[in-house]
Amino acid sequence: MNGRPDAAAVEAARNLEEMKRMREIEEEILGRAPENDIGPSLERIRAVMELAGDPQRNYPSIHLTGTNGKTSTSRMIDSILRESGLSTGRFTSPHLHDIRERITLSGKPIPREKFIAAYDEVAPLIELVDARSLESGGRRMNFFEVLVALAYAAFADAPVDVAVIEVGLGGSWDATNVVDAQVAVVTPVDLDHTQILGDDVVSIAEEKSGIIKADSVTVSGVQDEDVARVLLDRVEEVGGARIVFEGNDFGVLAREVAIGGQQVSIRGLAGEYADLFLPLHGAHQASNLATAIAAVESFVGGGEQRIEPEVLTAAVASMTSPGRLEVVRRSPTVLVDAAHNPHGARSLVAALDEAFSFTRLVGLVGIVADKDATGMLEVLEPALDHIVVTRSSSPRAMRPDDLGKLAVELFGESRVTVVRDLPDALEQAVTLAESEGMGGGVVATGSVITAGEVRMLLGLTDV
């Protein structure tokens, strides 16, 4: 014995210290105002970035906004870029299980030690900006602003070849909008966060269009005519920018359901890509893929250079989108989907009808209180044989009794079961799905948190 500690013991002790420090950091960040409490201003995040030397200017970026599909499209863009040989940083929200999911390096959640290092780098700057803001009658940085600062610092430290950045809420006043991205992506715009962004699609589009910068390319999904006009006006206003639209400049040429996903052919900006196997369900995911391909073409070759077919084939075949119409159990089948507004629910229902054939489908639904619960339930009603209403652990979750009353009005009393706690609700939903024999299924939906917690209850924590 030489008296020196065993290498495994040293590693275990280091991991324990990292986990302890991560818990402390999470508590510090969670002690701030939540991410939906935005206090619309870029002043605080800009001040921190300037003090840090503007790390977000050390790498080119692709910036995404829209109502639904942002995270899936971000992951698709990331996958294609990585398969093309580029190192990537990706910032998305919210997370399913672990806060580190929001910040990825080359497709993987940021390691604990890098998260801690980035936080320790920006924390003194955040404290300084908080103090200045409070002195002038302002507010401290919120949860989301801190994570943006942390992500931008981590991407610079890595370093990454390109950052793929999803807005948290809106666009113009979103904390991510201190980047001047070479490519802006706008997924379909619909009603959501109306209490903050506005109660019509034009107001929402005007806020989201704020990520479009001079001398950039904007890649847009299919939009309402009024939304498209807002985007076109913004492109003209900033100068030197151009915009391409799905259905006009690029899009899905063909698609058919396949085992485990779908076979798609895409018309990109620089050419066509036939017979790609996408292991995700739904027409909306095929559209997300078309948008992702156009975004990468715009970034890498200005929209004039084809992605190498073998690169794209490999990238698409490996794509995942956890919590988005994801099968998390068999016999009976349990799916989770993060739909949290009527637009997302419509995509979910269409994909369920196309890709699955259940003899009996039970919905396990928990919705956040500030969402359009009635609108979501109206969309889900024709697709579900029964609905089990519950709540996630979120303090913002709608009370099951209140949600149950709305459900009874639409489904009728005989098709609604209210269960307060999610684990019990999942068990009840599975029992109901199996009540008429084989072939039943459960779809858990209503919020990202609901989807994430059902995943965890069934033993899935990786993303």
KOLNULO-814854 format. One line per 3 residues: their letters; for each residue x negated, y negated, z negated of N, C-alpha, C. Coordinates in steps of 0.2 Angstrom, whole numbers. Last residue first. Example, Ala and Ser with C-alpha at 12.3 -4.5 7.8 and 13.67 -1.06 7.14 Angstrom:
KOLNULO-814854
sa) -64:11:-35:-68:5:-36:-64:0:-39 ~ -66:28:-39:-62:22:-39:-66:16:-39
END
This chain:
KOLNULO-814854
vdt) 159:-60:114:161:-64:120:156:-64:126 ~ 163:-49:101:159:-52:106:162:-56:112 ~ 173:-44:93:170:-51:91:165:-53:96
lgl) 186:-33:90:182:-36:96:180:-43:93 ~ 195:-27:82:188:-25:82:183:-28:87 ~ 207:-31:80:206:-25:84:199:-23:85
lmr) 206:-43:74:209:-38:71:208:-31:74 ~ 200:-50:85:196:-48:79:199:-43:75 ~ 210:-52:93:204:-49:95:200:-46:89
veg) 219:-59:85:221:-53:87:215:-49:89 ~ 211:-71:84:212:-67:78:215:-60:80 ~ 211:-76:98:205:-74:94:206:-70:88
ati) 225:-78:100:221:-73:104:215:-71:100 ~ 227:-88:90:230:-82:90:227:-77:94 ~ 218:-98:95:217:-95:88:220:-89:88
vsg) 224:-102:107:217:-99:107:216:-95:101 ~ 241:-98:107:236:-102:106:229:-98:106 ~ 250:-89:114:253:-95:110:247:-100:108
tav) 249:-71:112:248:-77:115:251:-83:111 ~ 248:-54:116:248:-59:110:246:-66:113 ~ 258:-42:122:254:-48:124:254:-53:118
vgg) 260:-24:122:260:-30:118:256:-36:121 ~ 270:-11:130:264:-15:129:265:-21:124 ~ 274:6:134:275:-1:131:269:-4:131
gmg) 272:19:138:272:14:143:274:7:141 ~ 282:31:129:276:29:132:277:23:137 ~ 295:25:118:291:30:121:285:27:124
ese) 302:15:112:305:19:117:301:23:121 ~ 293:10:103:299:12:100:303:16:106 ~ 281:4:106:281:11:106:288:14:105
alt) 284:-10:103:282:-8:110:282:0:111 ~ 286:-9:89:291:-11:94:290:-9:101 ~ 273:-6:85:278:-2:83:284:-3:88
vaq) 266:-18:89:264:-12:92:270:-6:91 ~ 273:-27:81:273:-28:88:272:-21:92 ~ 269:-23:68:276:-23:70:277:-23:78
ela) 255:-26:69:258:-19:68:265:-18:70 ~ 256:-40:71:253:-36:76:255:-28:75 ~ 261:-44:58:265:-45:65:262:-41:70
dpl) 251:-41:49:258:-37:49:262:-38:55 ~ 242:-50:54:240:-43:54:247:-39:54 ~ 249:-63:52:247:-60:59:246:-53:59
drv) 264:-65:42:256:-64:42:254:-60:49 ~ 278:-66:44:274:-72:42:266:-71:43 ~ 288:-62:57:283:-59:52:278:-64:51
vtv) 303:-60:65:299:-65:62:295:-62:56 ~ 309:-55:80:307:-53:74:302:-58:71 ~ 322:-55:92:317:-59:89:316:-56:82
rse) 333:-50:98:326:-49:102:321:-53:98 ~ 344:-53:92:342:-46:92:335:-45:95 ~ 347:-67:93:344:-64:87:341:-57:87
gfl) 340:-74:108:346:-71:104:343:-67:98 ~ 331:-82:115:331:-74:116:337:-71:113 ~ 334:-95:111:332:-93:118:333:-86:120
eva) 336:-96:98:341:-100:103:340:-97:110 ~ 326:-88:93:333:-86:93:337:-89:97 ~ 315:-98:94:315:-91:98:322:-88:98
lkg) 318:-107:85:318:-109:92:319:-103:96 ~ 317:-99:73:323:-102:75:324:-105:82 ~ 303:-96:74:308:-91:75:315:-94:76
ldd) 297:-108:71:296:-105:78:302:-100:79 ~ 301:-108:57:303:-114:62:303:-111:69 ~ 295:-97:52:303:-98:52:305:-103:57
prm) 281:-99:55:285:-94:58:293:-95:58 ~ 276:-116:57:278:-111:53:282:-105:56 ~ 262:-118:68:269:-119:67:271:-114:62
arp) 245:-122:63:250:-117:66:257:-119:64 ~ 235:-130:57:240:-133:62:245:-129:65 ~ 227:-122:50:232:-126:46:237:-130:51
sss) 226:-105:57:225:-112:58:230:-116:54 ~ 229:-92:57:226:-95:51:225:-102:51 ~ 245:-90:66:237:-89:65:235:-92:58
rtv) 261:-83:64:256:-88:64:249:-86:63 ~ 275:-76:73:270:-76:68:266:-83:68 ~ 287:-66:81:285:-73:80:281:-73:73
vih) 289:-55:93:287:-56:86:284:-62:85 ~ 302:-52:105:296:-57:103:295:-56:96 ~ 306:-41:119:306:-43:112:301:-48:110
dla) 304:-41:132:309:-38:130:311:-39:122 ~ 298:-55:142:298:-51:136:304:-47:134 ~ 301:-63:153:296:-58:154:295:-53:148
pel) 310:-73:150:312:-68:155:307:-62:156 ~ 302:-80:140:308:-77:138:310:-71:144 ~ 291:-89:143:290:-82:141:296:-77:141
vel) 297:-101:146:294:-98:151:293:-90:150 ~ 303:-104:134:307:-104:140:304:-100:145 ~ 291:-105:126:296:-99:125:301:-98:131
mgt) 286:-117:131:282:-110:131:287:-104:131 ~ 295:-126:127:293:-125:134:290:-119:135 ~ 295:-125:113:301:-123:117:300:-122:124
adk) 282:-129:110:284:-123:109:290:-120:113 ~ 271:-139:114:278:-138:117:280:-131:116 ~ 261:-142:99:262:-140:106:269:-139:108
dav) 259:-145:86:259:-150:90:260:-149:98 ~ 258:-132:80:263:-136:79:264:-142:83 ~ 253:-118:90:251:-124:85:257:-129:85
igv) 261:-102:89:259:-108:92:257:-113:87 ~ 261:-85:92:259:-90:87:257:-96:90 ~ 268:-70:96:267:-77:98:266:-81:92
lgv) 269:-56:105:267:-58:98:264:-65:99 ~ 281:-48:115:277:-54:114:275:-55:107 ~ 282:-32:123:283:-36:116:278:-42:116
lrt) 289:-23:135:284:-28:134:286:-32:128 ~ 291:-8:142:294:-12:137:288:-17:135 ~ 285:-2:153:292:0:152:295:-5:146
fsf) 275:-12:163:276:-10:156:284:-8:156 ~ 263:-15:173:270:-12:174:272:-8:167 ~ 253:-28:179:255:-23:174:262:-21:175
aed) 251:-38:189:245:-33:187:247:-27:182 ~ 262:-46:191:258:-43:196:254:-37:195 ~ 267:-49:178:272:-46:183:268:-43:189
laa) 256:-55:173:258:-49:170:263:-46:175 ~ 254:-67:181:249:-61:181:252:-55:178 ~ 266:-74:178:265:-72:185:260:-66:185
vls) 263:-76:164:269:-72:166:268:-70:173 ~ 252:-84:165:252:-78:161:257:-74:164 ~ 256:-96:172:251:-92:175:251:-85:171
rag) 266:-100:162:268:-98:169:263:-94:172 ~ 257:-103:151:262:-98:151:265:-95:157 ~ 251:-115:156:247:-108:155:251:-102:154
hpn) 262:-123:157:258:-122:163:254:-115:162 ~ 266:-124:143:270:-121:148:266:-119:154 ~ 252:-119:132:256:-124:135:260:-121:141
haa) 243:-110:129:245:-114:124:249:-119:126 ~ 235:-94:132:240:-99:135:243:-103:129 ~ 226:-84:129:225:-90:126:230:-96:128
dvl) 230:-67:127:230:-73:132:230:-79:128 ~ 228:-50:125:228:-57:122:227:-62:128 ~ 236:-34:125:233:-40:129:233:-46:125
vtp) 237:-18:122:238:-24:119:233:-29:123 ~ 245:-3:127:241:-8:129:242:-14:125 ~ 246:9:113:249:5:119:244:0:121
srr) 235:11:124:239:16:121:242:14:114 ~ 221:0:121:225:5:125:229:9:121 ~ 216:-17:119:217:-10:116:221:-6:121
vve) 213:-28:126:209:-27:120:211:-20:116 ~ 213:-36:141:215:-30:137:210:-28:132 ~ 216:-53:143:211:-48:141:214:-42:138
lrg) 221:-66:147:224:-60:149:219:-54:149 ~ 208:-72:139:212:-74:145:214:-67:148 ~ 199:-67:130:205:-71:127:209:-73:133
pst) 184:-69:140:187:-67:134:193:-71:132 ~ 181:-67:155:184:-72:152:188:-70:146 ~ 167:-62:166:172:-61:160:175:-67:158
msa) 159:-56:180:163:-61:177:167:-59:171 ~ 152:-47:188:150:-47:181:154:-52:177 ~ 156:-50:201:158:-43:198:157:-43:190
vaa) 151:-62:203:158:-61:203:160:-55:199 ~ 137:-59:204:140:-64:199:147:-63:198 ~ 137:-50:215:134:-48:209:137:-53:203
tlv) 142:-59:226:145:-52:224:143:-50:217 ~ 132:-69:226:139:-70:224:143:-64:222 ~ 121:-62:230:120:-66:223:128:-67:221
epe) 124:-58:242:123:-53:237:123:-56:230 ~ 126:-70:249:132:-65:248:131:-60:242 ~ 121:-85:243:119:-79:246:124:-74:244
irq) 131:-99:247:128:-95:242:126:-88:245 ~ 127:-111:260:131:-105:258:127:-102:252 ~ 127:-128:260:123:-122:260:127:-116:257
egg) 135:-139:259:133:-137:266:128:-131:266 ~ 137:-144:246:142:-142:250:141:-139:257 ~ 124:-148:241:129:-153:244:135:-151:247
gvf) 119:-136:236:117:-138:243:121:-144:246 ~ 122:-136:222:115:-133:225:114:-136:232 ~ 134:-142:220:129:-144:216:122:-142:219
sev) 143:-137:230:142:-144:230:135:-146:226 ~ 142:-123:227:140:-125:233:139:-133:233 ~ 148:-124:214:141:-122:214:138:-124:221
aai) 161:-128:218:157:-132:213:150:-131:214 ~ 166:-118:225:165:-124:229:160:-129:224 ~ 166:-108:215:161:-107:221:160:-114:224
ata) 176:-113:207:169:-112:204:164:-112:210 ~ 187:-113:215:185:-119:213:177:-119:210 ~ 188:-99:217:187:-103:223:184:-110:221
lns) 191:-95:203:185:-93:207:183:-97:213 ~ 203:-101:201:197:-103:197:191:-101:201 ~ 210:-93:210:210:-100:212:204:-103:208
aqh) 209:-81:203:207:-81:210:206:-89:212 ~ 216:-85:192:209:-83:191:206:-83:198 ~ 229:-86:197:226:-92:194:218:-91:193
agh) 233:-74:200:232:-78:205:228:-84:203 ~ 226:-60:190:231:-66:191:228:-71:196 ~ 213:-54:180:219:-53:183:222:-60:184
lpl) 196:-49:184:201:-53:180:207:-53:184 ~ 184:-45:191:187:-41:186:192:-45:181 ~ 184:-46:208:184:-50:202:188:-47:197
fld) 175:-42:222:179:-39:216:178:-44:210 ~ 177:-49:238:173:-50:231:178:-47:226 ~ 179:-50:252:179:-44:248:175:-44:242
aye) 169:-64:259:174:-59:259:173:-53:254 ~ 168:-80:260:165:-75:256:170:-69:256 ~ 163:-93:272:168:-88:269:164:-82:266
gal) 156:-109:270:157:-103:273:162:-99:269 ~ 155:-121:262:149:-119:267:150:-113:271 ~ 166:-121:254:164:-127:258:159:-126:263
gri) 174:-105:255:170:-110:252:170:-116:256 ~ 187:-95:255:184:-100:259:181:-105:255 ~ 186:-78:249:187:-85:247:184:-89:253
svq) 195:-64:244:191:-67:249:192:-75:249 ~ 196:-51:231:198:-58:234:193:-60:240 ~ 204:-39:222:199:-40:227:201:-47:231
qgg) 205:-38:204:208:-40:210:202:-41:215 ~ 206:-27:190:206:-34:192:209:-35:199 ~ 208:-14:187:203:-18:183:202:-25:185
iav) 211:-10:204:211:-7:197:206:-11:193 ~ 218:-24:212:214:-19:212:214:-16:204 ~ 229:-34:222:227:-31:215:223:-25:216
era) 221:-46:233:226:-40:232:224:-37:225 ~ 220:-60:244:219:-57:237:223:-51:237 ~ 213:-72:254:216:-66:253:215:-64:246
lvg) 208:-86:253:210:-83:259:214:-77:259 ~ 208:-99:242:208:-92:242:211:-90:249 ~ 197:-113:247:203:-110:244:202:-102:244
fdn) 194:-130:253:192:-123:251:198:-120:248 ~ 200:-141:258:193:-140:260:190:-133:258 ~ 214:-137:255:212:-142:260:205:-140:263
gef) 214:-129:244:220:-128:249:219:-133:255 ~ 206:-139:233:208:-133:235:214:-133:239 ~ 197:-154:240:203:-151:236:204:-144:238
vir) 184:-165:236:187:-160:240:192:-156:236 ~ 177:-182:237:181:-177:234:184:-171:238 ~ 163:-192:233:168:-189:238:172:-184:234
agg) 156:-208:230:158:-202:228:162:-199:233 ~ 153:-222:232:148:-217:234:149:-209:232 ~ 164:-228:219:159:-229:225:154:-223:226
vee) 174:-229:210:167:-228:208:162:-229:213 ~ 186:-230:218:184:-235:214:176:-235:211 ~ 187:-218:225:186:-224:229:183:-230:224
vrd) 189:-210:215:183:-209:219:182:-215:223 ~ 201:-215:210:195:-215:206:189:-214:210 ~ 210:-212:221:209:-219:219:202:-220:215
llv) 209:-198:220:207:-201:226:205:-209:224 ~ 216:-196:208:209:-194:209:206:-197:215 ~ 229:-201:211:225:-204:205:217:-202:206
rav) 233:-192:221:232:-199:222:227:-203:217 ~ 234:-181:214:229:-181:219:227:-188:221 ~ 245:-184:206:238:-183:203:233:-183:208
ded) 255:-184:216:253:-190:212:247:-190:208 ~ 255:-171:220:253:-176:225:251:-183:221 ~ 247:-159:209:253:-163:211:251:-169:216
qvg) 233:-149:216:236:-154:211:243:-157:214 ~ 221:-136:215:228:-139:218:231:-143:213 ~ 205:-143:210:210:-137:211:216:-140:214
svt) 192:-152:216:198:-152:213:202:-146:215 ~ 176:-159:214:180:-153:216:186:-152:212 ~ 167:-173:218:173:-170:214:176:-164:217
vsd) 151:-178:218:156:-174:221:161:-172:216 ~ 144:-195:216:145:-188:214:150:-184:218 ~ 142:-208:216:138:-204:220:138:-197:218
aki) 150:-212:200:147:-214:207:142:-209:209 ~ 160:-200:192:156:-205:192:153:-207:199 ~ 174:-194:183:171:-194:190:167:-201:190
igs) 180:-194:171:173:-190:172:170:-191:179 ~ 192:-200:172:186:-204:170:180:-200:170 ~ 202:-192:175:198:-194:181:192:-198:179
kee) 209:-191:163:205:-185:165:200:-188:171 ~ 217:-202:163:212:-201:158:207:-196:160 ~ 225:-200:175:221:-206:174:215:-205:169
ais) 232:-188:171:227:-188:177:222:-194:177 ~ 240:-193:162:235:-188:160:230:-188:165 ~ 248:-202:170:244:-205:164:239:-200:162
vvd) 253:-192:178:249:-198:181:245:-201:175 ~ 261:-184:170:255:-181:173:251:-187:176 ~ 266:-191:155:268:-189:162:261:-188:165
dgl) 263:-195:142:269:-191:143:271:-189:150 ~ 247:-195:135:252:-198:139:257:-193:141 ~ 237:-191:127:235:-192:134:240:-196:138
iqt) 243:-189:114:237:-192:115:235:-195:122 ~ 255:-182:116:255:-187:111:248:-191:111 ~ 252:-172:125:255:-178:128:255:-184:122
hdl) 244:-161:127:242:-166:123:245:-173:124 ~ 250:-158:144:248:-155:137:245:-161:133 ~ 256:-156:160:257:-159:153:254:-155:148
dvp) 242:-154:172:249:-153:170:250:-156:163 ~ 231:-151:184:233:-156:179:240:-155:178 ~ 219:-139:189:225:-141:189:228:-145:183
tvv) 202:-145:186:207:-140:187:214:-142:187 ~ 190:-154:193:196:-155:190:201:-149:191 ~ 173:-157:191:178:-152:193:184:-154:189
avq) 159:-166:197:165:-166:193:170:-161:195 ~ 142:-166:199:148:-163:201:153:-163:196 ~ 133:-173:192:132:-173:199:138:-170:202
adv) 138:-183:178:137:-177:181:137:-178:189 ~ 132:-192:166:134:-194:173:133:-187:178 ~ 138:-190:150:134:-188:155:137:-191:162
vnt) 147:-194:141:141:-198:141:136:-195:146 ~ 158:-186:139:158:-191:145:152:-196:144 ~ 160:-179:128:156:-176:133:154:-181:138
adw) 170:-186:121:163:-187:119:158:-184:124 ~ 183:-194:131:180:-187:128:173:-188:126 ~ 188:-204:137:186:-205:130:183:-199:127
sgg) 190:-199:150:187:-205:149:184:-206:142 ~ 196:-185:146:190:-186:151:187:-193:149 ~ 205:-173:137:205:-179:142:199:-179:147
lgv) 195:-165:127:202:-167:127:201:-173:132 ~ 183:-159:129:187:-156:124:194:-158:125 ~ 176:-153:145:178:-158:141:182:-155:135
eiv) 162:-143:148:169:-143:148:171:-149:143 ~ 148:-142:158:151:-145:152:158:-146:153 ~ 133:-135:161:140:-134:163:144:-136:157
avd) 117:-140:166:122:-139:160:129:-139:163 ~ 102:-133:172:108:-136:173:113:-135:167 ~ 90:-128:167:90:-131:173:96:-135:175
vpa) 86:-132:150:90:-129:155:89:-132:161 ~ 71:-129:139:76:-133:142:80:-129:147 ~ 79:-132:126:79:-126:129:73:-125:133
daf) 81:-146:123:75:-142:120:74:-135:123 ~ 92:-149:130:86:-152:132:80:-148:129 ~ 102:-141:124:100:-140:131:94:-143:133
aay) 102:-147:111:99:-140:112:98:-139:119 ~ 107:-160:113:100:-159:111:97:-152:112 ~ 120:-156:118:115:-160:122:108:-159:120
ala) 124:-150:106:124:-146:112:119:-149:117 ~ 125:-160:96:121:-154:95:119:-151:102 ~ 134:-169:102:127:-171:101:122:-165:100
vlv) 145:-160:102:143:-162:108:135:-165:107 ~ 147:-158:88:145:-153:92:142:-155:99 ~ 151:-172:84:144:-169:82:142:-163:86
eff) 163:-173:91:157:-177:93:151:-174:90 ~ 171:-163:84:169:-162:91:163:-166:93 ~ 172:-169:71:169:-162:72:167:-161:79
nmr) 168:-187:73:172:-181:71:169:-174:73 ~ 159:-199:64:160:-195:70:164:-189:68 ~ 168:-211:54:163:-206:55:164:-202:61
rgg) 174:-227:60:175:-221:57:169:-216:58 ~ 174:-245:56:175:-239:60:176:-233:56 ~ 169:-256:49:176:-254:48:178:-248:53
sel) 156:-257:49:159:-261:53:167:-260:53 ~ 152:-247:40:151:-254:38:155:-259:42 ~ 155:-235:48:159:-237:42:158:-244:40
sra) 145:-237:58:152:-237:60:156:-239:54 ~ 133:-235:50:134:-241:54:142:-242:56 ~ 135:-222:45:135:-228:41:136:-234:44
dvl) 135:-215:57:141:-215:53:141:-221:48 ~ 122:-217:62:128:-220:66:134:-220:62 ~ 115:-210:52:114:-217:53:120:-220:57
eil) 120:-197:53:121:-200:47:120:-208:48 ~ 115:-194:66:123:-194:65:124:-198:59 ~ 102:-194:63:104:-199:68:112:-200:67
pav) 101:-182:55:99:-189:52:102:-195:57 ~ 106:-172:65:110:-174:58:108:-181:56 ~ 98:-168:75:103:-174:76:106:-176:70
edy) 89:-158:70:87:-164:74:91:-170:74 ~ 98:-150:64:93:-153:60:90:-159:63 ~ 104:-145:75:108:-149:70:103:-153:66
aai) 93:-138:82:97:-144:85:101:-148:80 ~ 91:-128:72:85:-133:74:89:-139:77 ~ 103:-121:72:100:-124:66:95:-130:68
fke) 103:-116:85:108:-120:83:106:-124:77 ~ 91:-108:84:91:-114:89:97:-119:87 ~ 95:-99:75:89:-103:74:89:-109:78
rpi) 106:-92:81:107:-96:75:101:-101:74 ~ 107:-94:99:104:-91:93:105:-95:87 ~ 122:-98:108:115:-101:106:113:-97:99
pkg) 129:-85:117:129:-90:112:122:-92:109 ~ 123:-83:134:124:-80:128:125:-86:123 ~ 120:-89:147:126:-85:146:127:-82:139
slt) 109:-98:145:109:-93:149:114:-87:148 ~ 117:-103:130:110:-103:134:110:-97:138 ~ 131:-111:124:128:-105:127:121:-107:130
ire) 142:-116:113:135:-118:116:132:-112:118 ~ 153:-110:108:154:-116:111:148:-119:115 ~ 149:-99:100:151:-98:107:152:-104:111
rid) 146:-104:87:140:-104:92:142:-102:99 ~ 157:-102:80:156:-109:83:151:-109:88 ~ 166:-87:84:160:-90:81:159:-97:84
hlh) 179:-84:90:177:-81:84:171:-85:80 ~ 183:-93:100:187:-88:98:185:-85:91 ~ 182:-111:101:179:-104:101:184:-99:99
pst) 190:-122:114:187:-120:107:184:-113:107 ~ 175:-126:124:179:-126:117:186:-124:119 ~ 158:-126:130:166:-125:131:169:-126:124
frg) 144:-128:138:147:-131:132:155:-130:134 ~ 129:-120:143:136:-121:144:140:-123:138 ~ 114:-120:152:117:-122:146:125:-123:147
tsl) 104:-109:162:110:-114:161:111:-115:154 ~ 92:-107:175:94:-107:168:99:-112:166 ~ 95:-99:190:94:-105:186:96:-104:179
gse) 97:-88:199:90:-89:196:89:-95:192 ~ 110:-85:203:105:-88:208:98:-90:205 ~ 115:-81:191:113:-75:196:109:-78:202
rli) 117:-93:186:112:-89:183:110:-83:188 ~ 127:-98:194:121:-102:194:116:-97:191 ~ 138:-89:192:135:-89:199:128:-93:198
sdi) 140:-91:178:138:-84:181:135:-85:187 ~ 144:-104:178:138:-102:174:136:-96:177 ~ 156:-103:185:151:-107:188:144:-105:184
mrs) 163:-95:176:162:-93:183:156:-97:186 ~ 164:-103:165:161:-97:164:159:-94:171 ~ 172:-113:170:165:-115:167:161:-108:167
tst) 184:-106:172:180:-109:178:173:-111:176 ~ 188:-103:159:187:-98:164:182:-100:170 ~ 189:-117:154:184:-112:151:183:-106:156
kgn) 199:-122:162:193:-125:162:187:-120:159 ~ 212:-118:163:207:-115:168:200:-117:167 ~ 222:-133:162:221:-126:160:216:-123:165
tgt) 220:-147:164:224:-144:159:223:-137:157 ~ 203:-155:166:210:-152:169:214:-150:163 ~ 185:-155:169:191:-157:165:197:-153:169
lhi) 168:-153:168:174:-150:170:180:-153:166 ~ 153:-156:176:157:-158:171:164:-156:173 ~ 136:-151:178:143:-151:181:148:-151:175
spy) 120:-160:178:126:-157:175:132:-156:180 ~ 102:-160:176:108:-161:180:114:-158:176 ~ 93:-166:161:95:-161:166:101:-163:170
nrq) 91:-177:153:85:-173:155:87:-167:160 ~ 102:-184:148:99:-186:155:93:-182:157 ~ 104:-179:136:109:-177:141:107:-179:148
pdg) 95:-186:127:94:-179:130:98:-177:136 ~ 92:-200:123:97:-198:128:95:-191:131 ~ 85:-202:111:82:-202:118:86:-200:124
ale) 93:-202:100:89:-196:101:85:-196:108 ~ 98:-214:101:93:-213:96:89:-207:97 ~ 107:-212:111:102:-216:112:96:-216:107
mva) 116:-202:105:112:-200:111:106:-205:112 ~ 122:-211:95:118:-205:93:113:-203:99 ~ 128:-220:104:123:-222:99:119:-217:97
rir) 137:-212:110:132:-215:114:127:-217:109 ~ 146:-208:100:142:-203:103:136:-206:107 ~ 151:-221:96:147:-217:92:143:-212:95
els) 157:-225:108:152:-229:105:148:-225:100 ~ 168:-220:115:161:-217:116:156:-220:112 ~ 184:-218:108:178:-223:109:172:-218:110
pgi) 198:-214:100:196:-215:107:190:-221:108 ~ 200:-204:89:198:-211:89:194:-213:95 ~ 203:-190:89:198:-192:93:195:-199:92
dne) 207:-177:83:208:-183:80:202:-187:83 ~ 204:-164:88:210:-168:91:211:-175:88 ~ 194:-160:79:192:-162:86:198:-165:90
par) 196:-167:62:196:-162:68:195:-165:75 ~ 183:-175:53:190:-176:56:190:-170:61 ~ 172:-164:43:174:-170:47:181:-170:50
gli) 170:-152:38:172:-157:33:174:-164:37 ~ 164:-145:48:171:-144:47:174:-149:42 ~ 151:-148:46:154:-151:52:162:-150:51
eee) 148:-142:33:147:-149:34:151:-152:40 ~ 151:-129:36:155:-133:31:154:-140:32 ~ 141:-126:46:148:-126:48:153:-130:43
ier) 130:-128:37:131:-132:43:138:-132:45 ~ 132:-117:28:131:-124:26:133:-129:31 ~ 131:-106:37:137:-107:34:138:-115:31
mrk) 118:-108:42:123:-108:47:130:-110:43 ~ 111:-104:30:111:-111:33:116:-113:38 ~ 115:-91:29:117:-95:24:116:-103:26
mee) 109:-86:41:116:-85:40:119:-90:35 ~ 95:-88:38:99:-92:44:106:-92:43 ~ 93:-80:27:93:-87:26:96:-91:32
lnr) 95:-68:33:100:-70:28:99:-77:27 ~ 85:-67:42:92:-67:45:97:-70:40 ~ 74:-67:33:75:-73:38:82:-73:40
aae) 76:-54:28:77:-60:23:78:-67:28 ~ 75:-46:39:81:-46:35:82:-53:31 ~ 61:-49:41:66:-51:46:73:-51:43
vaa) 55:-43:30:54:-50:31:60:-53:36 ~ 59:-30:31:62:-34:26:61:-41:27 ~ 52:-27:43:59:-26:43:62:-30:37
adp) 39:-28:38:41:-32:43:49:-33:44 ~ 36:-28:20:38:-24:26:41:-29:32 ~ 24:-38:12:31:-36:13:32:-32:20
rgn) 9:-31:6:12:-36:10:19:-34:12 ~ 2:-22:-1:6:-27:-5:10:-32:-1 ~ -3:-11:4:-7:-17:5:-4:-23:1
m) -4:6:0:0:0:0:-4:-6:0
END
